[in-house]
Amino acid sequence: MKIAVAGGTGLVGRPTVEAVRRSGHDPVVLARSAGVDLTTGAGLATAMDGVDAVIDVTSIPAVDTSQVRAFFAAVTGHLLEAENDAGVRHHVVLSIVGIDRVPDKGHYAGKREQERLALSGPVPASVVRATQFFDFAAQMVGWLRRGESAELPPLLIQPVAVTDVADVLVEVAVGEPVNGICELAGPETQDLVDMARRTLAARGESLRLIPTWRGRYGVEAAGEVLLPGPDTRIAPTTFDDWLHHPDRFGP
Ligand SMILES: NC(=O)c1ccc[n+]([C@@H]2O[C@H](COP(=O)([O-])OP(=O)(O)OC[C@H]3O[C@@H](n4cnc5c(N)ncnc54)[C@H](OP(=O)(O)O)[C@@H]3O)[C@@H](O)[C@H]2O)c1
């Protein structure tokens, strides 16, 4: 099969392209750096020639709700239109566990719009909601660091390795469309502040971490809100394995 990966140069996009190759299929990368702008549709029709399935792992760093919503609406709209024209038989979206249980704002608002458009669009679709990536703690520290400290929400999450997410996305893409949502999580529940502390220690860095619900995530994200449901597929890689074997799980 020819499988296009929208966002195939990103954190989860790169291992997804690799997983497509490893499973004996032919990857096509859709990204601005590969000559395709999905917010305008430029370059898309040509790139879609002969594609059987599309995996959408695009993202935008913005946190402004209207900007994020507009990005995912434009990307999804252009993808679905081009897929419909090219006779693509399966559209797969990577989304996030719990997005319907947190306030409809910022990145989550864009993801909800992306899910809605994909599941009501002209191409049979599957939404794979994954939990936060193992990299999420380090990303949050990067975004929230102020000098020698960082204020982090003590989120309860069940994070997953991007390599495991990539494998499942490809497996879903080559299978029959779910026409709905399935969930994927890592094997263990973690506290985000503890994950950040262990990530920093493994990298030989030190920083004062202050738990707070007064920042990017409020108390509405506390408790089990971001944890997966009982029918969730559990991926094998543990956080400790990922942390201490970057050579195995690196880019
Ligand atoms: N982080 C988590 O813990 C987590 C958990 C579950 C699900 N997710 C979801 O995973 C998805 C991917 O996240 P990520 O961290 O892998 O993203 P990322 O590293 O920021 O990569 C974003 C990708 O989107 C492409 N892109 C951005 N704007 C584009 C445009 N206008 N046209 C074409 N391509 C464009 C980028 O390529 P170019 O810059 O070359 O265009 C890049 O390949 C997100 O939608 C996120 O919601 C994340």
The ligand as an SDF file (V2000), in Angstrom:
LIG
                    3D

 48 52  0  0  0  0  0  0  0  0999 V2000
    2.4520   15.4110   22.4790 N   0  0  0  0  0  0  0  0  0  0  0  0
    1.6530   14.4730   22.9750 C   0  0  0  0  0  0  0  0  0  0  0  0
    1.8390   14.0460   24.1160 O   0  0  0  0  0  0  0  0  0  0  0  0
    0.5120   13.9240   22.1120 C   0  0  0  0  0  0  0  0  0  0  0  0
   -0.2750   12.8750   22.5870 C   0  0  0  0  0  0  0  0  0  0  0  0
   -1.2890   12.3460   21.7780 C   0  0  0  0  0  0  0  0  0  0  0  0
   -1.5040   12.8940   20.5150 C   0  0  0  0  0  0  0  0  0  0  0  0
   -0.7350   13.9390   20.0960 N   0  0  0  0  0  0  0  0  0  0  0  0
   -0.9880   14.5010   18.7400 C   0  0  0  0  0  0  0  0  0  0  0  0
    0.0820   14.1200   17.9000 O   0  0  0  0  0  0  0  0  0  0  0  0
    0.0910   15.0110   16.7890 C   0  0  0  0  0  0  0  0  0  0  0  0
    1.5300   15.2160   16.3350 C   0  0  0  0  0  0  0  0  0  0  0  0
    2.2920   15.8040   17.3660 O   0  0  0  0  0  0  0  0  0  0  0  0
    3.8770   15.9950   17.2200 P   0  0  0  0  0  0  0  0  0  0  0  0
    4.3800   16.3870   18.5590 O   0  0  0  0  0  0  0  0  0  0  0  0
    4.4690   14.8120   16.5110 O   0  0  0  0  0  0  0  0  0  0  0  0
    3.9400   17.2680   16.2400 O   0  0  0  0  0  0  0  0  0  0  0  0
    5.2380   18.0190   15.7020 P   0  0  0  0  0  0  0  0  0  0  0  0
    6.4850   17.3320   16.0990 O   0  0  0  0  0  0  0  0  0  0  0  0
    5.0780   19.4640   16.0390 O   0  0  0  0  0  0  0  0  0  0  0  0
    5.1020   17.8500   14.1120 O   0  0  0  0  0  0  0  0  0  0  0  0
    4.1390   18.5730   13.3930 C   0  0  0  0  0  0  0  0  0  0  0  0
    4.1530   18.0990   11.9520 C   0  0  0  0  0  0  0  0  0  0  0  0
    3.1460   18.8350   11.2370 O   0  0  0  0  0  0  0  0  0  0  0  0
    3.7270   19.3510   10.0300 C   0  0  0  0  0  0  0  0  0  0  0  0
    3.0330   20.5810    9.6660 N   0  0  0  0  0  0  0  0  0  0  0  0
    2.8240   21.6890   10.4310 C   0  0  0  0  0  0  0  0  0  0  0  0
    2.1950   22.6430    9.7180 N   0  0  0  0  0  0  0  0  0  0  0  0
    2.0000   22.1230    8.4620 C   0  0  0  0  0  0  0  0  0  0  0  0
    1.4050   22.6090    7.2680 C   0  0  0  0  0  0  0  0  0  0  0  0
    0.8850   23.8470    7.1940 N   0  0  0  0  0  0  0  0  0  0  0  0
    1.3900   21.8110    6.1740 N   0  0  0  0  0  0  0  0  0  0  0  0
    1.9350   20.5570    6.2260 C   0  0  0  0  0  0  0  0  0  0  0  0
    2.4860   20.0370    7.3210 N   0  0  0  0  0  0  0  0  0  0  0  0
    2.5310   20.8010    8.4390 C   0  0  0  0  0  0  0  0  0  0  0  0
    5.1910   19.6110   10.3950 C   0  0  0  0  0  0  0  0  0  0  0  0
    6.0260   19.6040    9.2530 O   0  0  0  0  0  0  0  0  0  0  0  0
    6.5660   20.9720    8.5620 P   0  0  0  0  0  0  0  0  0  0  0  0
    6.9680   21.8930    9.6800 O   0  0  0  0  0  0  0  0  0  0  0  0
    7.6820   20.5230    7.6820 O   0  0  0  0  0  0  0  0  0  0  0  0
    5.4210   21.5110    7.7730 O   0  0  0  0  0  0  0  0  0  0  0  0
    5.4840   18.3580   11.2470 C   0  0  0  0  0  0  0  0  0  0  0  0
    5.7800   17.2670   10.4040 O   0  0  0  0  0  0  0  0  0  0  0  0
   -0.6250   16.2990   17.2590 C   0  0  0  0  0  0  0  0  0  0  0  0
   -1.7740   16.5160   16.4670 O   0  0  0  0  0  0  0  0  0  0  0  0
   -0.9910   16.0210   18.7060 C   0  0  0  0  0  0  0  0  0  0  0  0
   -2.2750   16.5040   19.0490 O   0  0  0  0  0  0  0  0  0  0  0  0
    0.2720   14.4530   20.8430 C   0  0  0  0  0  0  0  0  0  0  0  0
  1  2  1  0
  2  3  2  0
  2  4  1  0
  4  5  1  0
  4 48  2  0
  5  6  2  0
  6  7  1  0
  7  8  2  0
  8  9  1  0
  8 48  1  0
  9 10  1  0
  9 46  1  0
 10 11  1  0
 11 12  1  0
 11 44  1  0
 12 13  1  0
 13 14  1  0
 14 15  2  0
 14 16  1  0
 14 17  1  0
 17 18  1  0
 18 19  2  0
 18 20  1  0
 18 21  1  0
 21 22  1  0
 22 23  1  0
 23 24  1  0
 23 42  1  0
 24 25  1  0
 25 26  1  0
 25 36  1  0
 26 27  1  0
 26 35  1  0
 27 28  2  0
 28 29  1  0
 29 30  1  0
 29 35  2  0
 30 31  1  0
 30 32  2  0
 32 33  1  0
 33 34  2  0
 34 35  1  0
 36 37  1  0
 36 42  1  0
 37 38  1  0
 38 39  2  0
 38 40  1  0
 38 41  1  0
 42 43  1  0
 44 45  1  0
 44 46  1  0
 46 47  1  0
M  CHG  2   8   1  16  -1
M  END
$$$$
